[in-house]
Amino acid sequence: MRFAAIADIHGNHLALEAVLADIRKQGIADIVNLGDCFSGPLTAGRTADALLALNALTVRGNHDRYLIEQAPEAMHLSDKAAYSELAERHLDWLRNLPFSAVYRNTAYLCHATPGADNVYWLESVSADGHVHQKPIEDIEALAAGIDFPLILCGHTHIPRLVRLSDGRLIVNPGSVGCPAYDDDLPHYHKVEAGHPFASYAILEKTGDHWLPVFRQVAYDHMAMAKLAAQNGRMEWASGLATGWLR
């Protein structure tokens, strides 16, 4: 069995197109999407049209939820920018997304953790803003009751694999369209991939074992960086251009 996992597209249709083309080149037909599809100062409408046509198994991310739960005037800048480009059919699609899902009775899918769509599963943030890998005991506690050999999550935008003590794998495929961001919660911090490429993962089962292959795909990231700058979001422009916030 072989399929692809994408996450955290954040309204970057050029990155999405490049990733989908790379997935096709690998001969893979099945794709799962771990949410945070549209939010960002980029091309939410074009991204939405592409995702609706893709018809991939998709779970709802926290920014997807903000787009359907918050009034536009109360939204963060990235959500508000995306909302202005979305049609009602795009919002209806978001409203119908599940919090979590199971792919072929084998892989559990969620955006962040099984209990919340805005909590880091594999990472912790210290009071001084350093992002580091969470202790295995804490990771396993969040995986309690998820009885599948493969667990997929997104949210932190960084490709990562953790093997639990019972052999289950938790895989974050990284971000398709947003390689760097900052956040105020739980403490101010930055998450930086260190490169501008689009990230995703291929999951392949050989015998009784699943193994991920993390892939990075080049695309016209400077076009998206320039668009972010034109839309007044210089931090996005920096992240898209370099993978760092400067």
LUMDORO-101934 format. One line per 8 residues: number of its first residue (from 0); their letters; for each residue x, y, z of N, C-alpha, C, O, CB. Coordinates in steps of 0.02 Angstrom, whole numbers, always signed. Glycine has a CB too. Example, Ala and Ser with C-alpha at 12.3 -4.5 7.8 and 13.67 -1.06 7.14 Angstrom:
% residues 2
0	AS	+660:-284:+390:+615:-225:+390:+660:-165:+390:+712:-166:+423:+565:-224:+452 ~ +642:-112:+354:+684:-53:+357:+645:+2:+394:+670:+57:+402:+704:-30:+286
END
This chain:
% residues 246
0	MRFAAIAD	+43:-60:+0:+0:+0:+0:+44:+62:+0:+96:+65:+34:-48:+0:+62 ~ +24:+112:-38:+65:+172:-46:+19:+231:-58:-24:+229:-102:+116:+164:-104 ~ +28:+285:-20:-11:+345:-30:+28:+405:-7:+82:+399:+23:-78:+340:+8 ~ +2:+465:-22:+36:+527:-5:-4:+566:+47:-65:+562:+48:+48:+571:-68 ~ +32:+602:+89:+1:+645:+139:+25:+716:+129:+85:+729:+124:+16:+621:+211 ~ -22:+763:+125:-7:+834:+120:-39:+870:+179:-86:+845:+210:-32:+864:+53 ~ -13:+929:+195:-40:+967:+252:-20:+1040:+244:+29:+1056:+210:-15:+938:+320 ~ -57:+1083:+277:-38:+1153:+286:-19:+1187:+220:+36:+1212:+211:+20:+1159:+335
8	IHGNHLAL	-67:+1186:+174:-58:+1218:+109:-61:+1294:+116:-24:+1330:+83:-112:+1194:+59 ~ -105:+1318:+158:-111:+1389:+176:-118:+1434:+114:-87:+1487:+109:-50:+1410:+216 ~ -161:+1413:+68:-179:+1456:+12:-125:+1467:-40:-128:+1516:-77:-199:+1521:+37 ~ -77:+1422:-43:-21:+1429:-90:-33:+1381:-149:-10:+1324:-148:+48:+1414:-55 ~ -67:+1405:-200:-87:+1359:-254:-27:+1337:-296:-28:+1282:-323:-139:+1393:-299 ~ +25:+1379:-303:+84:+1358:-341:+120:+1300:-307:+142:+1253:-340:+132:+1417:-351 ~ +126:+1303:-242:+157:+1248:-205:+115:+1185:-211:+141:+1130:-220:+167:+1267:-131 ~ +49:+1193:-204:+5:+1135:-210:+10:+1103:-278:+15:+1042:-284:-67:+1156:-196
16	EAVLADIR	+10:+1143:-331:+15:+1115:-399:+80:+1077:-408:+81:+1024:-439:+10:+1171:-450 ~ +134:+1104:-381:+199:+1070:-388:+200:+1004:-350:+226:+954:-375:+255:+1115:-362 ~ +171:+1003:-291:+168:+941:-252:+124:+889:-286:+143:+830:-290:+142:+955:-181 ~ +67:+909:-311:+23:+862:-345:+56:+833:-407:+49:+774:-422:-43:+895:-363 ~ +93:+874:-443:+129:+850:-502:+183:+799:-481:+192:+749:-515:+161:+908:-540 ~ +218:+812:-426:+269:+766:-402:+238:+700:-379:+266:+647:-391:+309:+797:-345 ~ +180:+705:-347:+145:+644:-325:+126:+601:-385:+133:+540:-384:+82:+661:-283 ~ +102:+633:-438:+84:+596:-498:+145:+563:-528:+141:+506:-552:+50:+643:-550
24	KQGIADIV	+202:+597:-528:+263:+568:-555:+285:+506:-516:+317:+462:-544:+319:+620:-554 ~ +267:+503:-453:+284:+444:-412:+235:+387:-424:+243:+333:-394:+284:+463:-339 ~ +185:+397:-466:+136:+345:-480:+86:+334:-425:+59:+279:-418:+171:+281:-495 ~ +74:+386:-385:+29:+380:-328:-38:+413:-344:-40:+470:-369:+60:+413:-264 ~ -92:+377:-330:-159:+404:-344:-194:+428:-281:-232:+476:-284:-201:+351:-377 ~ -182:+397:-223:-217:+413:-162:-180:+467:-122:-119:+462:-111:-227:+350:-118 ~ -218:+518:-101:-190:+574:-63:-235:+588:-4:-296:+589:-11:-181:+637:-108 ~ -205:+600:+55:-243:+625:+112:-216:+694:+129:-158:+709:+119:-237:+576:+173
32	NLGDCFSG	-261:+736:+155:-246:+806:+169:-261:+820:+242:-317:+808:+265:-286:+853:+122 ~ -212:+847:+279:-217:+854:+351:-237:+924:+373:-229:+941:+432:-153:+836:+382 ~ -262:+965:+328:-294:+1027:+348:-251:+1089:+346:-193:+1088:+327:-320:+1019:+415 ~ -283:+1145:+366:-257:+1214:+358:-244:+1227:+284:-188:+1234:+261:-191:+1224:+399 ~ -299:+1229:+248:-297:+1229:+175:-288:+1298:+144:-251:+1304:+95:-360:+1199:+149 ~ -320:+1350:+171:-328:+1412:+133:-299:+1474:+167:-283:+1522:+132:-399:+1423:+121 ~ -291:+1474:+232:-276:+1535:+268:-207:+1562:+249:-157:+1526:+254:-279:+1523:+342 ~ -205:+1625:+227:-142:+1657:+208:-155:+1712:+157:-209:+1714:+127:-93:+1607:+179
40	PLTAGRTA	-107:+1757:+147:-115:+1815:+103:-96:+1799:+31:-62:+1839:-2:-74:+1873:+129 ~ -117:+1741:+6:-93:+1717:-59:-151:+1707:-107:-183:+1755:-129:-53:+1653:-51 ~ -165:+1644:-124:-214:+1629:-176:-264:+1577:-151:-268:+1522:-177:-179:+1603:-241 ~ -302:+1596:-100:-348:+1549:-69:-401:+1524:-118:-417:+1464:-117:-383:+1583:-9 ~ -427:+1567:-161:-479:+1546:-207:-455:+1493:-256:-489:+1443:-266:-505:+1605:-245 ~ -397:+1504:-286:-370:+1455:-333:-352:+1390:-297:-361:+1336:-324:-309:+1484:-369 ~ -326:+1395:-236:-311:+1336:-197:-375:+1297:-182:-375:+1235:-186:-275:+1355:-132 ~ -428:+1332:-164:-491:+1300:-149:-519:+1263:-209:-542:+1206:-203:-542:+1351:-123
48	DALLALNA	-517:+1295:-267:-541:+1261:-328:-502:+1197:-341:-532:+1146:-359:-536:+1308:-389 ~ -436:+1199:-331:-395:+1140:-343:-410:+1085:-293:-413:+1026:-312:-321:+1159:-339 ~ -420:+1102:-230:-433:+1051:-179:-502:+1020:-186:-510:+959:-178:-426:+1081:-110 ~ -551:+1060:-202:-618:+1032:-212:-618:+983:-271:-651:+931:-268:-669:+1087:-224 ~ -581:+999:-323:-577:+954:-381:-537:+891:-364:-550:+838:-391:-544:+990:-440 ~ -488:+897:-318:-447:+839:-300:-487:+786:-264:-474:+726:-273:-389:+862:-257 ~ -534:+806:-223:-578:+760:-187:-539:+711:-143:-556:+652:-139:-621:+721:-236 ~ -487:+736:-111:-447:+694:-66:-480:+690:+3:-516:+736:+23:-375:+723:-59
56	LTVRGNHD	-468:+636:+39:-490:+630:+108:-455:+685:+148:-394:+687:+151:-475:+559:+138 ~ -494:+729:+179:-468:+789:+211:-496:+798:+280:-556:+787:+291:-483:+851:+169 ~ -454:+817:+328:-478:+835:+395:-470:+911:+404:-431:+943:+369:-440:+796:+450 ~ -508:+938:+450:-511:+1010:+460:-456:+1033:+508:-448:+1005:+562:-580:+1031:+486 ~ -420:+1085:+488:-370:+1115:+531:-398:+1173:+571:-455:+1194:+560:-311:+1139:+491 ~ -358:+1199:+617:-382:+1255:+658:-398:+1317:+617:-447:+1351:+630:-330:+1272:+711 ~ -357:+1331:+566:-371:+1390:+525:-431:+1378:+479:-466:+1426:+461:-310:+1409:+483 ~ -443:+1316:+459:-505:+1301:+423:-565:+1315:+468:-616:+1341:+445:-505:+1226:+400
64	RYLIEQAP	-559:+1297:+531:-614:+1309:+579:-625:+1383:+589:-682:+1406:+593:-598:+1275:+646 ~ -571:+1422:+595:-579:+1494:+605:-619:+1525:+547:-658:+1571:+558:-511:+1528:+612 ~ -608:+1500:+486:-641:+1529:+428:-716:+1518:+428:-753:+1555:+395:-612:+1499:+365 ~ -740:+1468:+465:-812:+1455:+467:-844:+1471:+534:-905:+1471:+540:-825:+1382:+449 ~ -803:+1485:+584:-830:+1500:+650:-827:+1574:+668:-868:+1598:+708:-794:+1460:+702 ~ -780:+1610:+640:-770:+1679:+660:-801:+1727:+609:-803:+1713:+549:-695:+1694:+668 ~ -823:+1784:+634:-845:+1837:+589:-783:+1867:+555:-730:+1870:+586:-886:+1892:+627 ~ -789:+1889:+492:-730:+1915:+457:-694:+1971:+495:-633:+1974:+495:-751:+1941:+389
72	EAMHLSDK	-732:+2015:+528:-700:+2070:+562:-661:+2048:+624:-619:+2086:+650:-753:+2121:+583 ~ -673:+1987:+648:-638:+1961:+706:-579:+1916:+687:-542:+1893:+731:-685:+1923:+750 ~ -569:+1904:+622:-518:+1857:+600:-449:+1887:+602:-439:+1947:+595:-534:+1833:+530 ~ -400:+1843:+612:-329:+1861:+602:-319:+1881:+530:-358:+1861:+486:-282:+1802:+622 ~ -266:+1919:+516:-254:+1945:+449:-252:+1889:+396:-279:+1898:+342:-189:+1983:+447 ~ -220:+1833:+412:-214:+1779:+362:-281:+1747:+348:-296:+1731:+290:-165:+1726:+387 ~ -322:+1738:+400:-388:+1709:+389:-433:+1758:+351:-470:+1738:+307:-420:+1691:+457 ~ -428:+1821:+369:-469:+1872:+335:-451:+1877:+261:-496:+1884:+219:-461:+1940:+369
80	AAYSELAE	-387:+1873:+245:-366:+1876:+175:-393:+1817:+136:-417:+1825:+80:-289:+1878:+171 ~ -390:+1758:+166:-417:+1698:+133:-492:+1703:+125:-519:+1687:+72:-398:+1635:+171 ~ -526:+1724:+178:-600:+1727:+177:-624:+1772:+120:-675:+1757:+88:-626:+1754:+244 ~ -588:+1826:+106:-610:+1872:+54:-607:+1841:-16:-639:+1867:-62:-567:+1934:+55 ~ -570:+1786:-24:-564:+1754:-89:-609:+1693:-96:-616:+1666:-151:-493:+1734:-100 ~ -639:+1670:-42:-676:+1607:-44:-749:+1618:-61:-781:+1665:-38:-670:+1572:+22 ~ -775:+1573:-103:-847:+1572:-119:-884:+1531:-68:-853:+1495:-28:-859:+1545:-191 ~ -950:+1536:-69:-990:+1499:-21:-980:+1423:-28:-981:+1387:+22:-1064:+1516:-29
88	RHLDWLRN	-970:+1399:-89:-959:+1327:-98:-893:+1305:-65:-889:+1249:-41:-958:+1310:-173 ~ -843:+1348:-64:-781:+1332:-29:-793:+1328:+46:-767:+1283:+79:-727:+1385:-45 ~ -831:+1375:+73:-846:+1375:+145:-889:+1315:+163:-880:+1286:+216:-881:+1440:+165 ~ -936:+1297:+120:-977:+1237:+133:-933:+1175:+136:-944:+1131:+177:-1031:+1230:+79 ~ -883:+1172:+92:-837:+1116:+93:-801:+1112:+160:-793:+1059:+189:-786:+1121:+35 ~ -778:+1170:+185:-745:+1172:+250:-792:+1149:+306:-772:+1113:+351:-719:+1242:+264 ~ -855:+1172:+302:-903:+1154:+354:-914:+1079:+359:-931:+1053:+412:-969:+1189:+342 ~ -905:+1044:+304:-919:+973:+301:-858:+930:+316:-862:+868:+316:-947:+954:+234
96	LPFSAVYR	-800:+961:+328:-740:+922:+343:-744:+894:+414:-768:+927:+460:-677:+966:+335 ~ -721:+832:+423:-720:+803:+491:-659:+827:+530:-609:+848:+502:-720:+726:+487 ~ -664:+822:+596:-607:+838:+639:-551:+787:+628:-493:+805:+626:-628:+839:+713 ~ -570:+724:+622:-522:+670:+611:-552:+619:+563:-612:+621:+550:-501:+636:+678 ~ -510:+574:+538:-534:+524:+491:-486:+464:+493:-432:+468:+522:-539:+552:+419 ~ -507:+410:+462:-465:+350:+457:-461:+331:+383:-511:+325:+349:-494:+291:+500 ~ -400:+322:+360:-387:+303:+291:-378:+227:+287:-332:+200:+317:-326:+340:+262 ~ -423:+195:+250:-419:+123:+236:-407:+80:+299:-370:+31:+297:-364:+109:+187
104	NTAYLCHA	-439:+100:+353:-436:+63:+415:-363:+52:+439:-349:+4:+475:-470:-4:+407 ~ -319:+96:+418:-248:+87:+434:-216:+149:+464:-176:+144:+510:-210:+68:+371 ~ -234:+208:+438:-201:+270:+460:-252:+317:+490:-304:+332:+461:-166:+304:+400 ~ -236:+341:+550:-277:+392:+584:-253:+460:+562:-193:+473:+562:-275:+383:+662 ~ -299:+504:+545:-282:+571:+521:-312:+624:+567:-371:+620:+585:-307:+581:+449 ~ -272:+672:+586:-297:+732:+619:-251:+790:+601:-197:+780:+573:-300:+722:+697 ~ -273:+850:+617:-230:+908:+600:-175:+917:+650:-117:+926:+631:-272:+971:+596 ~ -191:+916:+715:-142:+931:+767:-135:+872:+816:-84:+839:+816:-161:+995:+805
112	TPGADNVY	-186:+860:+857:-188:+803:+902:-258:+774:+901:-304:+806:+875:-167:+823:+975 ~ -268:+714:+928:-336:+686:+930:-385:+725:+973:-445:+716:+967:-333:+615:+954 ~ -359:+767:+1017:-403:+804:+1062:-413:+877:+1046:-459:+908:+1072:-377:+798:+1129 ~ -370:+906:+1004:-373:+977:+989:-340:+991:+922:-293:+957:+903:-339:+1019:+1046 ~ -367:+1041:+887:-339:+1057:+821:-286:+1112:+823:-263:+1134:+771:-395:+1078:+774 ~ -267:+1135:+883:-219:+1190:+888:-165:+1178:+942:-139:+1225:+971:-256:+1254:+904 ~ -150:+1114:+954:-99:+1095:+1004:-44:+1056:+968:-59:+1012:+929:-130:+1053:+1062 ~ +18:+1073:+981:+74:+1036:+952:+77:+965:+982:+73:+957:+1043:+140:+1074:+964
120	WLESVSAD	+84:+916:+939:+88:+847:+963:+161:+826:+975:+177:+798:+1027:+56:+800:+912 ~ +204:+840:+928:+273:+815:+931:+322:+865:+957:+380:+849:+969:+294:+792:+863 ~ +301:+927:+967:+345:+980:+990:+317:+1015:+1051:+257:+1013:+1064:+357:+1031:+934 ~ +362:+1046:+1089:+344:+1089:+1144:+377:+1157:+1134:+426:+1163:+1098:+365:+1058:+1213 ~ +349:+1208:+1166:+377:+1275:+1162:+394:+1298:+1233:+351:+1299:+1277:+326:+1325:+1129 ~ +457:+1315:+1244:+479:+1337:+1310:+458:+1410:+1321:+439:+1445:+1274:+555:+1329:+1318 ~ +462:+1432:+1384:+441:+1499:+1401:+482:+1552:+1365:+459:+1608:+1355:+446:+1510:+1476 ~ +544:+1535:+1345:+586:+1583:+1309:+580:+1575:+1233:+620:+1604:+1196:+658:+1575:+1330
128	GHVHQKPI	+531:+1536:+1211:+515:+1533:+1140:+553:+1482:+1099:+552:+1485:+1037:+527:+1598:+1112 ~ +587:+1436:+1131:+622:+1384:+1094:+575:+1325:+1080:+539:+1302:+1125:+684:+1360:+1134 ~ +575:+1302:+1019:+534:+1245:+998:+578:+1183:+999:+631:+1183:+968:+502:+1257:+927 ~ +557:+1131:+1034:+598:+1071:+1039:+553:+1010:+1039:+492:+1015:+1049:+642:+1073:+1104 ~ +582:+952:+1027:+543:+891:+1025:+514:+875:+1094:+549:+879:+1145:+586:+832:+1000 ~ +451:+857:+1095:+417:+840:+1157:+442:+773:+1184:+459:+729:+1144:+339:+839:+1146 ~ +445:+764:+1249:+464:+699:+1276:+418:+643:+1252:+358:+653:+1243:+464:+701:+1353 ~ +447:+584:+1240:+409:+529:+1212:+349:+511:+1256:+297:+490:+1231:+454:+468:+1203
136	EDIEALAA	+357:+518:+1322:+301:+502:+1367:+241:+547:+1354:+183:+524:+1355:+323:+508:+1441 ~ +253:+610:+1340:+199:+657:+1326:+169:+644:+1258:+108:+649:+1249:+225:+729:+1330 ~ +211:+626:+1209:+185:+609:+1142:+140:+548:+1147:+86:+547:+1117:+243:+597:+1093 ~ +163:+497:+1183:+124:+436:+1189:+58:+447:+1226:+8:+416:+1211:+165:+382:+1224 ~ +59:+491:+1275:-3:+505:+1313:-57:+532:+1266:-116:+516:+1273:+11:+555:+1370 ~ -37:+574:+1219:-85:+602:+1171:-109:+551:+1121:-161:+561:+1089:-55:+662:+1135 ~ -71:+497:+1112:-90:+444:+1065:-131:+389:+1096:-148:+341:+1063:-27:+415:+1034 ~ -146:+395:+1161:-185:+343:+1195:-253:+333:+1161:-289:+380:+1148:-195:+361:+1269
144	GIDFPLIL	-268:+270:+1147:-333:+253:+1117:-335:+256:+1041:-385:+238:+1011:-385:+298:+1143 ~ -281:+279:+1010:-278:+281:+936:-246:+216:+912:-185:+211:+907:-237:+345:+910 ~ -288:+167:+898:-266:+99:+887:-255:+86:+812:-288:+43:+782:-316:+49:+915 ~ -209:+124:+783:-191:+114:+713:-115:+116:+708:-82:+152:+746:-224:+169:+668 ~ -87:+77:+662:-14:+75:+658:+18:+139:+632:+77:+152:+644:+7:+19:+613 ~ -22:+179:+597:+4:+241:+567:-41:+299:+587:-102:+295:+580:+7:+235:+489 ~ -10:+351:+612:-46:+411:+636:-15:+471:+600:+45:+480:+601:-41:+418:+714 ~ -58:+511:+568:-34:+569:+530:-62:+633:+559:-121:+638:+575:-54:+562:+456
152	CGHTHIPR	-18:+682:+567:-38:+748:+591:+2:+801:+555:+53:+787:+524:-29:+753:+668 ~ -22:+863:+559:+13:+919:+530:+24:+973:+583:+49:+959:+638:-25:+948:+471 ~ +5:+1034:+566:+0:+1091:+612:+66:+1127:+624:+67:+1189:+624:-27:+1068:+677 ~ +121:+1091:+635:+184:+1126:+651:+227:+1140:+590:+279:+1173:+595:+223:+1085:+700 ~ +208:+1115:+532:+241:+1131:+468:+310:+1100:+460:+343:+1113:+410:+246:+1205:+461 ~ +333:+1060:+507:+400:+1031:+504:+394:+955:+493:+362:+921:+533:+440:+1047:+568 ~ +425:+928:+440:+424:+855:+431:+456:+819:+490:+511:+837:+513:+460:+836:+366 ~ +421:+769:+515:+448:+734:+574:+417:+665:+579:+359:+654:+560:+435:+774:+639
160	LVRLSDGR	+456:+618:+604:+435:+549:+616:+452:+531:+688:+509:+541:+710:+468:+500:+566 ~ +403:+503:+724:+415:+477:+792:+387:+406:+795:+329:+394:+776:+381:+523:+846 ~ +427:+360:+818:+405:+291:+829:+389:+282:+902:+432:+294:+945:+459:+240:+805 ~ +328:+261:+917:+307:+249:+986:+333:+182:+1010:+355:+140:+971:+230:+252:+992 ~ +331:+172:+1076:+361:+112:+1105:+327:+48:+1082:+357:-6:+1084:+359:+116:+1180 ~ +264:+52:+1061:+228:-7:+1037:+234:-16:+962:+201:-60:+933:+155:-3:+1057 ~ +274:+26:+929:+285:+19:+857:+243:+64:+814:+257:+70:+754:+272:-50:+838 ~ +192:+96:+841:+154:+143:+801:+198:+201:+778:+243:+222:+814:+93:+169:+840
168	LIVNPGSV	+183:+227:+719:+220:+284:+693:+175:+346:+691:+117:+341:+671:+247:+269:+623 ~ +202:+403:+712:+169:+467:+702:+211:+505:+651:+271:+514:+660:+162:+507:+770 ~ +178:+529:+599:+213:+562:+544:+181:+630:+531:+120:+635:+522:+211:+519:+480 ~ +222:+681:+530:+202:+748:+507:+236:+759:+439:+298:+759:+436:+221:+804:+559 ~ +198:+769:+385:+229:+775:+319:+260:+843:+305:+292:+852:+253:+179:+762:+267 ~ +253:+891:+351:+277:+958:+338:+225:+999:+301:+170:+975:+288:+342:+957:+299 ~ +243:+1059:+283:+195:+1106:+253:+206:+1111:+177:+262:+1118:+153:+202:+1175:+284 ~ +151:+1106:+141:+153:+1117:+69:+170:+1190:+54:+214:+1204:+12:+86:+1098:+37
176	GCPAYDDD	+136:+1237:+87:+139:+1305:+64:+163:+1359:+110:+161:+1418:+92:+75:+1323:+43 ~ +186:+1341:+171:+206:+1393:+220:+264:+1367:+261:+254:+1337:+314:+146:+1413:+266 ~ +326:+1378:+238:+384:+1348:+272:+407:+1383:+336:+452:+1358:+370:+440:+1346:+225 ~ +377:+1440:+353:+397:+1474:+414:+339:+1517:+439:+302:+1547:+400:+460:+1518:+403 ~ +332:+1520:+505:+279:+1562:+535:+299:+1577:+607:+344:+1546:+635:+210:+1527:+532 ~ +264:+1625:+637:+271:+1637:+708:+202:+1634:+741:+151:+1641:+707:+306:+1704:+722 ~ +202:+1625:+807:+139:+1619:+843:+150:+1644:+914:+206:+1641:+941:+114:+1545:+844 ~ +96:+1668:+945:+99:+1695:+1013:+86:+1642:+1066:+100:+1654:+1125:+51:+1751:+1021
184	LPHYHKVE	+59:+1584:+1048:+38:+1535:+1097:+77:+1470:+1088:+90:+1450:+1032:-37:+1522:+1091 ~ +94:+1435:+1144:+83:+1455:+1213:+129:+1512:+1236:+115:+1545:+1286:+92:+1395:+1259 ~ +184:+1522:+1200:+230:+1578:+1209:+251:+1599:+1139:+249:+1560:+1092:+292:+1559:+1255 ~ +272:+1662:+1132:+294:+1683:+1066:+352:+1639:+1042:+400:+1627:+1078:+315:+1758:+1066 ~ +346:+1615:+979:+398:+1573:+951:+395:+1575:+875:+346:+1598:+846:+390:+1500:+976 ~ +448:+1552:+844:+451:+1545:+772:+461:+1472:+754:+496:+1435:+789:+508:+1588:+742 ~ +430:+1452:+699:+442:+1386:+670:+468:+1398:+599:+434:+1428:+558:+377:+1340:+670 ~ +528:+1374:+585:+562:+1389:+522:+590:+1325:+492:+632:+1291:+522:+618:+1442:+533
192	AGHPFASY	+568:+1309:+432:+593:+1249:+398:+665:+1257:+376:+702:+1208:+370:+549:+1231:+339 ~ +686:+1320:+363:+754:+1332:+341:+763:+1325:+266:+820:+1329:+242:+800:+1287:+375 ~ +709:+1315:+229:+712:+1310:+156:+644:+1332:+129:+595:+1332:+166:+730:+1237:+132 ~ +640:+1351:+65:+577:+1377:+38:+536:+1324:+0:+486:+1342:-32:+591:+1434:-8 ~ +556:+1261:+3:+524:+1211:-40:+457:+1187:-10:+445:+1194:+50:+571:+1152:-50 ~ +415:+1158:-53:+352:+1128:-31:+366:+1058:-6:+402:+1019:-38:+300:+1127:-90 ~ +338:+1040:+51:+351:+975:+83:+289:+932:+84:+233:+956:+92:+378:+986:+154 ~ +300:+867:+76:+247:+818:+87:+279:+751:+102:+341:+747:+103:+199:+813:+24
200	AILEKTGD	+240:+699:+113:+267:+633:+129:+231:+579:+89:+172:+584:+75:+260:+619:+204 ~ +269:+529:+72:+242:+467:+43:+245:+414:+97:+297:+404:+129:+282:+445:-21 ~ +190:+380:+108:+186:+326:+157:+180:+260:+120:+135:+251:+79:+126:+336:+206 ~ +226:+214:+136:+227:+150:+100:+232:+93:+151:+272:+95:+198:+286:+147:+50 ~ +191:+42:+140:+193:-17:+183:+229:-73:+147:+211:-93:+92:+121:-39:+202 ~ +281:-99:+180:+318:-156:+155:+315:-211:+207:+342:-203:+262:+392:-137:+138 ~ +282:-265:+190:+270:-317:+240:+225:-291:+294:+169:-268:+280:+336:-342:+270 ~ +248:-293:+356:+209:-269:+413:+228:-199:+434:+203:-174:+485:+216:-316:+471
208	HWLPVFRQ	+272:-167:+397:+300:-103:+420:+282:-46:+374:+282:-52:+312:+376:-109:+426 ~ +266:+11:+405:+257:+74:+368:+320:+116:+374:+351:+120:+427:+196:+113:+395 ~ +339:+147:+319:+395:+194:+321:+377:+255:+279:+349:+248:+224:+461:+161:+295 ~ +392:+315:+304:+380:+375:+264:+441:+394:+223:+498:+381:+243:+359:+433:+309 ~ +429:+424:+167:+481:+457:+128:+462:+531:+125:+410:+548:+96:+489:+426:+55 ~ +502:+574:+154:+489:+646:+153:+517:+676:+89:+574:+664:+71:+520:+680:+216 ~ +475:+715:+55:+496:+745:-8:+489:+821:-5:+441:+847:+24:+456:+716:-66 ~ +536:+855:-35:+533:+927:-43:+533:+942:-118:+571:+913:-156:+593:+963:-6
216	VAYDHMAM	+489:+988:-137:+478:+1002:-208:+490:+1076:-221:+464:+1119:-186:+405:+982:-228 ~ +530:+1090:-272:+543:+1158:-292:+484:+1185:-333:+452:+1148:-371:+608:+1163:-332 ~ +469:+1249:-325:+417:+1283:-364:+435:+1357:-366:+486:+1377:-338:+345:+1271:-333 ~ +395:+1397:-398:+410:+1468:-403:+392:+1503:-337:+343:+1541:-333:+372:+1501:-463 ~ +432:+1489:-286:+417:+1517:-220:+425:+1592:-218:+392:+1626:-178:+462:+1485:-168 ~ +468:+1620:-261:+477:+1692:-261:+415:+1728:-286:+401:+1785:-265:+538:+1711:-304 ~ +377:+1696:-330:+314:+1727:-352:+266:+1734:-293:+231:+1784:-287:+281:+1686:-409 ~ +264:+1683:-250:+221:+1686:-192:+248:+1735:-140:+209:+1770:-107:+213:+1617:-161
224	AKLAAQNG	+314:+1739:-133:+344:+1787:-87:+328:+1858:-108:+312:+1901:-67:+420:+1777:-83 ~ +332:+1871:-173:+316:+1938:-199:+243:+1955:-188:+226:+2012:-171:+334:+1943:-273 ~ +199:+1905:-197:+128:+1917:-185:+115:+1933:-112:+76:+1979:-97:+87:+1856:-207 ~ +147:+1897:-67:+139:+1912:+5:+162:+1982:+21:+129:+2018:+59:+178:+1861:+47 ~ +217:+2003:-9:+242:+2071:+3:+193:+2123:-25:+181:+2174:+7:+311:+2080:-29 ~ +166:+2110:-84:+117:+2156:-113:+55:+2162:-69:+23:+2215:-67:+96:+2132:-183 ~ +39:+2108:-33:-19:+2109:+12:-1:+2133:+82:-41:+2126:+128:-49:+2039:+15 ~ +59:+2160:+90:+78:+2191:+153:+100:+2144:+208:+100:+2163:+266:+23:+2231:+177
232	RMEWASGL	+117:+2082:+190:+136:+2032:+241:+210:+2014:+232:+226:+1963:+201:+91:+1969:+237 ~ +253:+2055:+258:+325:+2047:+247:+352:+1984:+282:+400:+1955:+259:+362:+2108:+270 ~ +322:+1964:+338:+345:+1904:+371:+331:+1842:+328:+372:+1796:+325:+312:+1896:+441 ~ +273:+1842:+295:+258:+1788:+248:+306:+1791:+189:+331:+1739:+167:+185:+1794:+223 ~ +321:+1850:+165:+366:+1857:+108:+435:+1827:+126:+465:+1793:+85:+373:+1931:+88 ~ +460:+1841:+186:+524:+1814:+207:+522:+1739:+212:+566:+1705:+187:+545:+1844:+274 ~ +470:+1712:+244:+465:+1640:+251:+460:+1604:+185:+492:+1552:+175:+405:+1623:+293 ~ +420:+1630:+139:+412:+1598:+75:+476:+1603:+32:+491:+1557:-6:+354:+1630:+37
240	ATGWLR	+512:+1657:+39:+573:+1666:-1:+631:+1624:+24:+672:+1601:-15:+592:+1739:-1 ~ +635:+1614:+90:+696:+1584:+119:+683:+1526:+166:+729:+1486:+178:+734:+1636:+155 ~ +623:+1520:+193:+611:+1471:+247:+629:+1496:+316:+627:+1459:+364:+649:+1408:+233 ~ +647:+1561:+321:+665:+1593:+384:+624:+1657:+391:+604:+1687:+341:+741:+1608:+388 ~ +611:+1677:+453:+578:+1740:+467:+630:+1791:+486:+661:+1786:+539:+524:+1733:+522 ~ +639:+1841:+443:+690:+1893:+456:+662:+1962:+439:+697:+2012:+447:+754:+1879:+415
END
